[in-house]
């Protein structure tokens, strides 16, 4: 069975081959937000670093660890979605 690409590999492919990162919407787990979910515009991504996204929000740099990413969409198409673990609720 082939290995699934890492979230970083998916983001880099969108950034470098498809040049669509500016059009992407990245859904993350964000405690305290309605439903504990927040959507980040791809245009706010400053770096796809080895362990996290670096985004600019309100004039400040914010680090978003990859484990908090729930989904990536471009337009209506879901490019990547986090799979839940067996027996675990997929937040």
Buried (B, 14 or more C-beta within 10 A) or exposed (E): EEEEEEBBEBBBBBBEEEEBBEBBBBBBBBEEEEEEBBEBBBEBBEEBEEEBBBBEEEEEEBEBEBEBBBBBBBEEEEBBEBEEEEEEEEE
